[in-house]
Amino acid sequence: MQRCRQWFKALAIAAMFVAGIVAVSTVMPALRLLLGKKSAALNDAIVVSWNRAVCRILNLRLHIRGRPDANARLVVANHISWLDIIALGAQGPCLFVAKREVADWPVMGYLAKGIGTLFVQRGDTGQSAAVAERMAWQLRQGKRLVLFPEGTTTTGDRVLRFHGKLLHPAQLAGAHVQAVALRYDGAAKECAPFVGEDEFLPHLLDILKLERIDLHVHYCPTVPPGPGRNELAQTTRQQIVAALDAGHSCRGLAVMNS
């Protein structure tokens, strides 16, 4: 029975990937061509619905504390897995900011590019500055952006330093920022982390073996852009560390100094 369930989930996920490819390559461009700016809401709805369907297939159960603040245009979170993106993308329309390597992932990279993800090339100052300007422009247009200021994933047992330069667009746009703490529980605590040299497809197959995935999502109080990007990075990081600690599952959490 368990193997049958795994095969069913695998087929369902494969079907969702095919549907996603069709959506970003055909449906969404057609809507933009026919409706222009009026297509934005429909395209957002397609992306959110896709993420929610994947959550249901994977039995990704979100345990939410707090709530998203509509006034916060930039969302920052600690980063553990590609599942973070699915979970946060299911909460409402948003654009993600990701490392350049994500664009090369099989299937997910294509989908990420198709929905307008902004990619940051680490170590490329000029490209990073250009992306920062694009982020600021999107924020000024009222878009909701999500980024992971650690710049990489962890196993969830620590919160790395937040890179202040990634939060600079919030100051350029005068946008408020909301921190979100993510924590996997149960069997997913060991299986969900996508770190180091992990490859997407083998990791996905391991995820499909899980009967359920429990993810705790804690929305922290919104903060203004503040006087300095490094201060903003430290404040939001401290909020996430405190939220994880308050979850009673982070005893012994290793926190790296800013």
C-alpha positions as CSV (number, residue, x, y, z in Angstrom):
1,M,0.0,0.0,0.0
2,Q,2.8,2.4,0.9
3,R,4.6,1.7,-2.4
4,C,1.3,2.3,-4.3
5,R,0.9,5.6,-2.5
6,Q,4.4,6.6,-3.5
7,W,3.8,5.7,-7.1
8,F,0.6,7.7,-7.1
9,K,2.3,10.7,-5.6
10,A,5.1,10.4,-8.2
11,L,2.7,10.3,-11.1
12,A,0.7,13.2,-9.7
13,I,3.9,15.3,-9.2
14,A,5.0,14.5,-12.7
15,A,1.6,15.6,-14.0
16,M,1.9,18.9,-12.1
17,F,5.4,19.5,-13.6
18,V,4.0,18.9,-17.1
19,A,1.1,21.3,-16.3
20,G,3.5,23.8,-14.9
21,I,5.6,23.7,-18.0
22,V,2.5,24.2,-20.2
23,A,1.3,27.0,-18.0
24,V,4.6,29.1,-18.1
25,S,5.4,28.3,-21.7
26,T,2.0,28.7,-23.3
27,V,-1.0,29.7,-21.1
28,M,0.6,32.5,-19.2
29,P,2.3,34.1,-22.2
30,A,-1.0,33.9,-24.1
31,L,-2.9,35.6,-21.3
32,R,-0.3,38.4,-21.3
33,L,-0.6,38.8,-25.0
34,L,-4.4,38.9,-25.0
35,L,-5.0,40.8,-21.8
36,G,-1.9,42.8,-21.2
37,K,-1.5,44.1,-17.6
38,K,-5.0,42.7,-16.8
39,S,-3.5,39.2,-17.1
40,A,-1.4,39.7,-13.9
41,A,-4.1,38.6,-11.5
42,L,-4.9,35.5,-13.6
43,N,-1.3,34.5,-13.9
44,D,-0.8,35.0,-10.1
45,A,-3.8,32.8,-9.5
46,I,-2.3,30.0,-11.7
47,V,1.0,30.0,-9.8
48,V,-0.6,30.0,-6.4
49,S,-3.0,27.3,-7.4
50,W,-0.1,25.2,-8.7
51,N,1.8,25.6,-5.4
52,R,-1.3,24.6,-3.4
53,A,-1.9,21.5,-5.5
54,V,1.7,20.4,-5.0
55,C,1.3,20.9,-1.3
56,R,-1.8,18.7,-1.3
57,I,0.0,16.0,-3.3
58,L,3.0,15.9,-1.0
59,N,0.7,16.2,2.1
60,L,2.7,19.3,3.1
61,R,0.9,20.4,6.2
62,L,1.5,24.0,7.3
63,H,1.3,24.9,10.9
64,I,1.0,28.7,10.7
65,R,1.5,31.2,13.6
66,G,0.8,34.8,13.0
67,R,-0.3,36.1,9.6
68,P,1.1,37.7,6.5
69,D,1.0,41.5,6.6
70,A,-0.4,43.0,3.5
71,N,1.7,46.1,4.1
72,A,4.9,44.2,4.1
73,R,6.2,44.1,0.5
74,L,9.4,42.2,1.2
75,V,9.4,38.8,3.0
76,V,12.6,37.3,4.3
77,A,12.9,33.7,5.7
78,N,15.5,31.2,6.8
79,H,16.1,28.6,4.1
80,I,16.1,24.8,4.4
81,S,14.7,23.3,1.3
82,W,13.1,23.9,-2.1
83,L,9.9,23.0,-0.3
84,D,10.1,26.4,1.4
85,I,9.4,28.0,-2.0
86,I,6.4,25.8,-2.6
87,A,5.0,26.5,0.9
88,L,5.4,30.3,0.8
89,G,4.3,30.5,-2.8
90,A,1.0,28.8,-1.8
91,Q,0.2,31.6,0.6
92,G,-0.4,34.2,-2.0
93,P,1.0,36.0,-5.1
94,C,4.7,36.8,-4.8
95,L,8.0,36.9,-6.7
96,F,11.0,35.0,-5.4
97,V,14.7,36.0,-5.4
98,A,17.0,33.0,-5.7
99,K,20.6,32.2,-6.3
100,R,21.6,31.8,-9.9
101,E,22.1,28.0,-9.5
102,V,18.4,27.4,-9.1
103,A,17.9,28.4,-12.8
104,D,19.8,25.3,-13.7
105,W,17.7,22.8,-11.7
106,P,15.8,20.3,-13.9
107,V,12.1,21.3,-14.3
108,M,12.0,23.6,-11.2
109,G,14.6,25.9,-12.7
110,Y,12.5,26.2,-15.9
111,L,9.4,26.9,-13.9
112,A,11.2,29.5,-11.7
113,K,12.4,31.4,-14.8
114,G,8.9,31.1,-16.3
115,I,7.2,32.8,-13.3
116,G,9.7,35.7,-13.2
117,T,12.0,34.7,-10.4
118,L,14.9,37.1,-9.9
119,F,18.3,35.4,-9.9
120,V,21.3,36.7,-8.0
121,Q,24.8,35.6,-9.1
122,R,27.0,35.4,-6.0
123,G,30.3,37.2,-6.3
124,D,29.1,39.3,-9.3
125,T,28.8,42.8,-7.9
126,G,27.5,44.4,-11.1
127,Q,24.8,41.8,-11.6
128,S,23.8,41.9,-8.0
129,A,23.4,45.7,-8.2
130,A,21.2,45.3,-11.3
131,V,19.0,42.8,-9.6
132,A,18.7,45.1,-6.5
133,E,17.4,47.8,-8.8
134,R,14.9,45.4,-10.3
135,M,13.8,44.3,-6.9
136,A,13.3,47.9,-5.8
137,W,11.3,48.6,-8.9
138,Q,9.1,45.6,-8.3
139,L,8.6,46.7,-4.7
140,R,7.6,50.2,-5.8
141,Q,5.0,48.6,-8.1
142,G,3.4,47.0,-5.1
143,K,4.8,43.5,-5.8
144,R,5.5,41.1,-2.9
145,L,9.0,39.7,-3.0
146,V,10.3,36.8,-1.0
147,L,14.0,36.2,-0.5
148,F,16.3,34.1,1.7
149,P,19.0,36.4,3.0
150,E,21.3,33.6,4.2
151,G,22.1,33.0,0.6
152,T,22.1,29.3,0.9
153,T,20.2,26.4,2.7
154,T,20.9,24.8,6.0
155,T,19.8,21.7,7.8
156,G,17.6,23.8,10.0
157,D,19.8,23.6,13.1
158,R,21.2,27.1,12.7
159,V,20.5,30.5,11.2
160,L,23.3,31.9,9.1
161,R,24.2,35.5,8.9
162,F,21.8,37.5,6.8
163,H,23.5,39.4,3.9
164,G,22.5,43.0,4.3
165,K,22.9,43.9,0.7
166,L,20.0,41.6,-0.2
167,L,17.7,43.8,1.9
168,H,19.0,47.1,0.5
169,P,16.1,47.2,-2.1
170,A,13.6,47.5,0.7
171,Q,15.3,50.7,1.7
172,L,15.5,52.0,-1.9
173,A,11.8,51.4,-2.2
174,G,10.8,52.4,1.4
175,A,9.2,49.0,1.7
176,H,8.3,47.3,5.0
177,V,9.8,43.9,5.7
178,Q,8.3,40.8,7.4
179,A,10.5,37.9,8.6
180,V,9.2,34.4,8.5
181,A,10.6,31.5,10.5
182,L,10.5,28.0,8.9
183,R,10.9,24.8,10.8
184,Y,10.3,21.2,9.6
185,D,9.1,18.7,12.1
186,G,8.8,14.9,12.4
187,A,10.3,12.7,9.6
188,A,10.6,15.8,7.4
189,K,13.1,17.3,9.8
190,E,15.8,14.9,8.5
191,C,14.6,14.5,4.9
192,A,13.5,18.0,3.9
193,P,16.8,19.8,4.1
194,F,18.3,20.4,0.6
195,V,21.9,21.3,1.2
196,G,25.4,21.0,-0.1
197,E,25.8,18.8,-3.2
198,D,22.2,17.4,-3.0
199,E,20.6,17.0,-6.4
200,F,17.0,17.9,-7.0
201,L,15.5,14.7,-8.6
202,P,17.0,12.2,-6.0
203,H,15.9,14.6,-3.2
204,L,12.4,14.7,-4.7
205,L,12.2,10.9,-4.7
206,D,13.1,10.8,-1.0
207,I,10.5,13.4,-0.3
208,L,7.8,11.3,-2.0
209,K,8.5,8.5,0.5
210,L,7.3,10.7,3.3
211,E,3.7,10.1,4.4
212,R,3.4,13.7,5.4
213,I,5.5,16.8,5.7
214,D,5.0,19.1,8.7
215,L,6.2,22.6,8.3
216,H,5.9,25.3,11.0
217,V,5.6,28.8,9.5
218,H,5.9,31.7,12.0
219,Y,5.1,35.2,10.6
220,C,7.0,37.8,12.7
221,P,6.0,41.4,13.3
222,T,6.6,43.7,10.3
223,V,9.5,46.2,10.6
224,P,10.2,49.4,8.6
225,P,13.2,49.5,6.3
226,G,15.2,51.3,9.0
227,P,18.3,53.4,8.9
228,G,20.7,50.8,7.6
229,R,20.6,47.5,5.6
230,N,22.8,45.7,8.0
231,E,20.7,46.7,11.0
232,L,17.6,45.5,9.0
233,A,19.3,42.2,8.3
234,Q,20.2,41.7,12.0
235,T,16.7,42.7,13.2
236,T,14.9,40.3,10.9
237,R,17.4,37.5,11.6
238,Q,17.0,37.9,15.4
239,Q,13.2,37.8,14.9
240,I,13.5,34.4,13.2
241,V,15.9,33.0,15.8
242,A,13.5,34.1,18.5
243,A,10.5,32.6,16.7
244,L,12.3,29.3,16.3
245,D,13.4,29.3,19.9
246,A,9.8,30.0,21.0
247,G,8.7,26.9,19.0
248,H,10.2,24.7,21.7
249,S,11.9,22.6,19.0
250,C,15.1,24.6,18.6
251,R,16.7,23.8,21.9
252,G,20.4,23.9,21.3
253,L,19.9,25.8,18.0
254,A,23.3,26.8,16.7
255,V,23.2,30.5,15.8
256,M,26.1,31.9,13.8
257,N,27.1,35.4,14.7
258,S,26.3,38.3,12.4
